[in-house]
Amino acid sequence: MFDGFELERIKLPEATLRFRVGGKGEPLLLLHGHPRTHATWHRVAPVLAEQYTVVCPDLRGFGQSSKPADTPDHAGSSKRAKARDCVALMRQLGFGRFGLVGHDRGSYTAFRTAMDHPDSVSRLAILDGIPIADALARCDARFASAWWHWFFFAQAEKPERAILADPDAWYGGSPEAMGVESYADFHAAIHDPETVHGMIEDYRAGLGIDRQHDEDDRSAGRKLACPLLVLWSARDDLADLHGDILGIWREWASDVRGHSIDSGHHMAEDAPEELATELAAFFQTF
C-alpha cells in the first residue's frame, strides 16, 4: 500500500497528524471523508505521484491523528481548525501553495481551507459534497430521511454508544472492496473509542460552528478565489437530493466545472483510475 510513500507524523501548532507523502512535482493535498483514514487514497495517490508530490493526512480527530479537546461549541473539530492544520502541514513540508482535494467530510475542510487561506490553495477539487450551509438550508424530509445520521450524530453520547456496540455492523466495509491494508487501518479506527468520538465531533461542529462560518461568508459575499472541480458519485444520492450540484457551487465560485463519476460513494476505492485521471488533468495548470 502506497508504494514509494513515506509514513510520517508531524507536530503542528494545534495538532499532531499522521500522513503519507510521496512523488515529486507540484504539491497536492488529499483529504479523506468519514469514516475513512488517509488510507482510502491508496489506489489514487500512487498514480498522482507520477506527476505530483502527494500528501495524504489523517484529519485531526480521525485515524491516528490527535484528537482535539471537547468544547461546548466544538471549535476544535471545526473545519476552520482543520483548515489551519492543512496549511501548517504543507508549510512545514515546504509548500506555501498547493492543490487541494477533499472527499465527503474532507470536502468541507477543503472548502474551508480555500475560503480562509486563498493564497495557499491554487486549485480545489470537491468530491461528493456541497457546502454545509447549503445542505442544511435545503434540508427537507427527503434529506432528513436519507442523511438522518447528520442529526443523530449531533446528539450527546448516544452515537458513540451505538457505533461502538458493533462498529463492523455500523460501518461495513471489507478487505475485498477496500484492499487488505486499507481495510485494516479503517478497522482499527472504527474500533477505537477516541477516534469514533473524534469523527462524531466533526458532525457536531458541522451543524453549528461550521454552518455559521459558511453563512458568515455568504453574508459578506466572499467566494472561492481558485478554480473548482466538482465530482460526485453517480451511484450515491448527492444529485438526487440536491439537483443541480454545479449550480449550487456557482454561487461560491466563478470558475466551476465537474460531472458525475460511475461510482459508489467511496470513489477513491470504487473508481480510482477514473478519479486519478480527472484529478491529474485538473491540476496540471497551477
Secondary structure, DSSP 8 states (H G I E B T S, - for coil): --TT-EEEEEE-SS-EEEEEEEE-SEEEEEE--TT--GGGGTTTHHHHTTTEEEEEE--TTSTTS------TT-GGGSHHHHHHHHHHHHHHTT-SSEEEEEETHHHHHHHHHHHH-TTTEEEEEEES---HHHHHHT--HHHHHHTTHHHHTTSSSHHHHHHHH-HHHHH---HHHH-HHHHHHHHHHHT-HHHHHHHHHHHHHIIIIIHHHHHHHHHHT----S-EEEEEETTSSHHHHHS-HHHHHTTT-SSEEEEEESS-S-HHHHSHHHHHHHHHHHTT--
